[in-house]
Amino acid sequence: MGWKAMVFAMAATIGLCSVTSATSPTTRASGFVTDTERGSIEDAHLLFHPDPAGKGRDGHPDMRLDVLCKTDRAGHFEAELEPGFYDMCVMAMAFTAQCRKILVVEGKPLKYDFKLKVDPLIWKHLGDRIGGW
């Protein structure tokens, strides 16, 4: 395992992940991922994919990278993001993924909670036999 993979694995384990340059201002995005019964979803994957809309007007290209993190046992996540638009997606085993567009503004922490539903295709084929339940 390379050093980058080890750093990501350690950051993902605690639910916090940041991929920014040392001089870039960041804002914290946090929240919880639960099921429809308000049970926490551990190990849900979150992807923050930069949308370059509005970037580059100052003559500098958008150099932001994807930010990935996972939820902890309580379903909580945190990520440090540079200002700008992002596509924010959450995915978890046996649940239907959700995505939304977000705007990160410097100095304004963001709170996003997701309530995921069991995916109908998974339920149709596995029913109560969904792994680990």
C-alpha positions as CSV (number, residue, x, y, z in Angstrom):
1,M,0.0,0.0,0.0
2,G,1.4,3.4,-1.0
3,W,1.8,6.3,1.4
4,K,-1.2,8.2,-0.1
5,A,-3.5,5.2,0.3
6,M,-2.3,4.8,3.9
7,V,-3.0,8.5,4.7
8,F,-6.5,8.2,3.2
9,A,-7.2,5.0,5.0
10,M,-6.2,6.6,8.3
11,A,-8.3,9.8,7.7
12,A,-11.3,7.8,6.5
13,T,-11.2,5.6,9.6
14,I,-11.9,8.7,11.8
15,G,-14.3,10.1,9.3
16,L,-12.3,13.2,8.5
17,C,-10.6,13.7,5.1
18,S,-9.0,16.8,3.6
19,V,-7.1,17.2,0.4
20,T,-6.2,20.8,0.1
21,S,-3.0,22.8,-0.3
22,A,-1.5,24.4,2.8
23,T,-2.3,27.9,1.7
24,S,-5.9,27.3,0.6
25,P,-8.7,28.4,3.0
26,T,-11.1,25.6,3.9
27,T,-14.5,25.2,5.4
28,R,-15.8,22.2,7.3
29,A,-18.8,20.2,6.0
30,S,-20.3,17.7,8.4
31,G,-23.4,15.8,9.2
32,F,-25.0,12.4,9.7
33,V,-26.0,9.5,7.4
34,T,-29.0,7.5,8.7
35,D,-31.6,5.1,7.5
36,T,-35.3,5.8,7.3
37,E,-35.7,4.5,10.9
38,R,-33.0,7.0,12.0
39,G,-30.4,4.3,12.6
40,S,-26.8,5.4,12.0
41,I,-25.1,4.0,8.8
42,E,-21.5,3.2,9.5
43,D,-18.9,3.2,6.6
44,A,-21.1,5.2,4.2
45,H,-18.8,6.7,1.6
46,L,-19.1,10.4,0.8
47,L,-17.7,12.0,-2.4
48,F,-17.2,15.7,-2.8
49,H,-16.5,16.3,-6.5
50,P,-15.5,19.9,-7.4
51,D,-17.7,21.6,-10.0
52,P,-15.7,24.3,-11.8
53,A,-18.7,26.6,-12.3
54,G,-17.6,30.0,-11.3
55,K,-13.9,29.1,-11.0
56,G,-11.2,30.4,-13.3
57,R,-12.8,33.9,-13.5
58,D,-9.8,35.2,-11.6
59,G,-7.4,33.8,-14.2
60,H,-6.4,30.8,-12.1
61,P,-7.6,27.3,-13.1
62,D,-9.6,25.2,-10.6
63,M,-7.1,22.9,-8.9
64,R,-9.4,21.4,-6.3
65,L,-9.4,17.6,-6.0
66,D,-12.1,15.1,-5.1
67,V,-12.5,14.7,-1.4
68,L,-13.5,11.3,0.0
69,C,-14.5,10.3,3.5
70,K,-16.5,7.7,5.4
71,T,-18.9,7.8,8.3
72,D,-18.0,6.6,11.7
73,R,-20.0,4.2,13.9
74,A,-22.5,7.0,14.7
75,G,-23.0,7.8,11.0
76,H,-21.1,11.1,11.4
77,F,-18.8,12.5,8.8
78,E,-16.5,15.6,8.4
79,A,-14.6,17.0,5.5
80,E,-12.5,20.1,4.9
81,L,-13.3,21.7,1.6
82,E,-12.0,24.6,-0.4
83,P,-14.6,27.3,-1.4
84,G,-16.7,26.6,-4.5
85,F,-19.4,24.4,-5.9
86,Y,-19.3,20.6,-5.4
87,D,-21.4,17.6,-6.3
88,M,-21.8,15.8,-2.9
89,C,-22.8,12.1,-3.1
90,V,-23.3,9.6,-0.3
91,M,-23.3,5.8,-0.9
92,A,-23.7,2.9,1.4
93,M,-24.1,-0.9,1.0
94,A,-27.7,-1.8,0.1
95,F,-29.0,1.8,0.1
96,T,-29.9,4.0,-2.8
97,A,-27.2,6.7,-3.3
98,Q,-28.1,10.4,-3.0
99,C,-26.4,13.4,-4.6
100,R,-26.8,17.1,-4.3
101,K,-25.1,20.3,-5.5
102,I,-23.6,22.4,-2.6
103,L,-21.8,25.7,-2.4
104,V,-18.9,26.0,0.0
105,V,-18.3,29.6,1.2
106,E,-15.1,30.4,3.2
107,G,-15.8,30.6,6.9
108,K,-19.3,29.3,6.8
109,P,-19.4,25.7,8.1
110,L,-22.0,23.4,6.4
111,K,-24.2,20.8,7.9
112,Y,-25.8,18.1,5.7
113,D,-27.8,15.2,7.0
114,F,-28.8,12.3,4.7
115,K,-31.6,9.8,5.3
116,L,-31.0,6.8,3.0
117,K,-33.6,4.2,1.8
118,V,-32.9,0.6,1.2
119,D,-32.5,0.2,-2.5
120,P,-35.6,-1.5,-4.1
121,L,-33.4,-3.6,-6.4
122,I,-31.4,-4.9,-3.5
123,W,-34.6,-5.6,-1.5
124,K,-36.3,-7.4,-4.4
125,H,-33.4,-9.8,-4.8
126,L,-32.1,-10.2,-1.3
127,G,-35.0,-9.2,1.0
128,D,-34.1,-9.8,4.6
129,R,-30.8,-11.5,3.6
130,I,-28.9,-8.2,3.0
131,G,-25.4,-8.8,4.4
132,G,-24.9,-8.3,8.1
133,W,-28.5,-7.5,9.0
